[in-house]
Amino acid sequence: MTKPRQVLAGVAYMIQRRCTQRQLLMRPDEETNNAFLYCLLYALSCTSVVLVAVSTMSNHYHAVILDRLGELPKFMARFHQLFARSQNAKLGRWENFWSTEKASAVSLLTPQDIEDKVVYTLLNPVAANLVERVDEWPGVNSWVAMQANAPLQAVRPAHFFSKKMPAALEGKLAVPEGRTHEEWIAKLRQRIDAQQAEAATERTASKRTVLGAAMIRAQLPTDTPARPEAHFQLSPRIACSSKWHRIEAISRDKAFQDAYRKAFAAWRDGEPAAFPPGTWAMRRVSEQPAARSRTGIAVRIA
């Protein structure tokens, strides 16, 4: 059984998901960028999730979000299913679009962790030596909109989507609590400028160049990165620079896993089962009228 995730309101996450076989199925072009934003904005409109920052690469994406009411699974399912079907229709594909590995959703425990992952998300194309500056990236990247305090916008793609879907969507990017927009952007700009300069210095020293927007657009969706993929890597659920916050979070997760395991065992054996707060899948079961386990025992959430 997959390790359950405790889904609580008010938690920030960095989400990442990659395409099947590392193929460049999200290679930037106008239609792909618009479809990605349309599906993302639609999923946001269907949930309480708010977007802090987002950046696509040719075969994966990163997003930092705040889950205000504890709807992370609903948001990810809605977004990933819709965009996968949309992009497959655009490319004339029928097989799975996303990798069979589950999407990564890493909890960000402190304001500093949110800032660190936003910088990581926005700088991803620069760190990969694809462009020299974030604003040169031809794919989706929220940095320009963040600086202008402007919403992300998309129109209903001409392919795949029903005319019953909204003709256009837009969504404002969130600023972390406790910061003004000016303070937030000033801090991000300072870090982004510094890391872009550092990357340029490293490229000069190693005599490397960036791939550039034109070459990125010229790649085929079926191409894959030349660098071998690392296998059997850890998939963390928590990111925290503070040792004590991290220890506390790990302890809370252990307590949740223990309580969930006991409740699930009771439910499986036909006994009354009280699942801990933050339970997602079994909560949905319990919300059905007269929800029952296989043996007729009611399920409830503690």
Rosetta blueprint (number, residue, H / E / L):
1 M L
2 T L
3 K L
4 P L
5 R L
6 Q L
7 V L
8 L L
9 A L
10 G L
11 V E
12 A E
13 Y E
14 M E
15 I E
16 Q E
17 R E
18 R E
19 C E
20 T H
21 Q H
22 R H
23 Q L
24 L L
25 L L
26 M L
27 R L
28 P L
29 D L
30 E H
31 E H
32 T H
33 N H
34 N H
35 A H
36 F H
37 L H
38 Y H
39 C H
40 L H
41 L H
42 Y H
43 A H
44 L H
45 S H
46 C L
47 T L
48 S L
49 V E
50 V E
51 L E
52 V E
53 A E
54 V E
55 S E
56 T E
57 M L
58 S L
59 N L
60 H E
61 Y E
62 H E
63 A E
64 V E
65 I E
66 L E
67 D E
68 R L
69 L L
70 G L
71 E L
72 L H
73 P H
74 K H
75 F H
76 M H
77 A H
78 R H
79 F H
80 H H
81 Q H
82 L H
83 F H
84 A H
85 R H
86 S H
87 Q H
88 N H
89 A H
90 K H
91 L H
92 G L
93 R L
94 W L
95 E L
96 N L
97 F L
98 W E
99 S L
100 T L
101 E L
102 K L
103 A L
104 S E
105 A E
106 V E
107 S E
108 L E
109 L L
110 T L
111 P H
112 Q H
113 D H
114 I H
115 E H
116 D H
117 K H
118 V H
119 V H
120 Y H
121 T H
122 L H
123 L H
124 N H
125 P H
126 V H
127 A H
128 A L
129 N L
130 L L
131 V L
132 E L
133 R L
134 V H
135 D H
136 E H
137 W L
138 P L
139 G L
140 V L
141 N E
142 S L
143 W H
144 V H
145 A H
146 M H
147 Q H
148 A H
149 N L
150 A L
151 P L
152 L E
153 Q E
154 A E
155 V E
156 R L
157 P L
158 A L
159 H L
160 F L
161 F L
162 S L
163 K L
164 K L
165 M L
166 P L
167 A L
168 A E
169 L E
170 E E
171 G E
172 K L
173 L L
174 A L
175 V L
176 P L
177 E L
178 G L
179 R L
180 T L
181 H H
182 E H
183 E H
184 W H
185 I H
186 A H
187 K H
188 L H
189 R H
190 Q H
191 R H
192 I H
193 D H
194 A H
195 Q H
196 Q H
197 A H
198 E H
199 A H
200 A H
201 T H
202 E H
203 R H
204 T H
205 A H
206 S H
207 K L
208 R L
209 T L
210 V L
211 L L
212 G L
213 A H
214 A H
215 M H
216 I H
217 R H
218 A H
219 Q L
220 L L
221 P L
222 T L
223 D L
224 T L
225 P L
226 A L
227 R L
228 P L
229 E L
230 A L
231 H L
232 F L
233 Q L
234 L L
235 S L
236 P L
237 R L
238 I E
239 A E
240 C L
241 S L
242 S L
243 K H
244 W H
245 H H
246 R H
247 I H
248 E H
249 A H
250 I H
251 S H
252 R H
253 D H
254 K H
255 A H
256 F H
257 Q H
258 D H
259 A H
260 Y H
261 R H
262 K H
263 A H
264 F H
265 A H
266 A H
267 W H
268 R H
269 D L
270 G L
271 E L
272 P L
273 A E
274 A E
275 F E
276 P L
277 P L
278 G L
279 T L
280 W L
281 A H
282 M H
283 R H
284 R H
285 V H
286 S H
287 E L
288 Q L
289 P L
290 A L
291 A L
292 R E
293 S L
294 R L
295 T L
296 G L
297 I L
298 A E
299 V E
300 R E
301 I E
302 A L
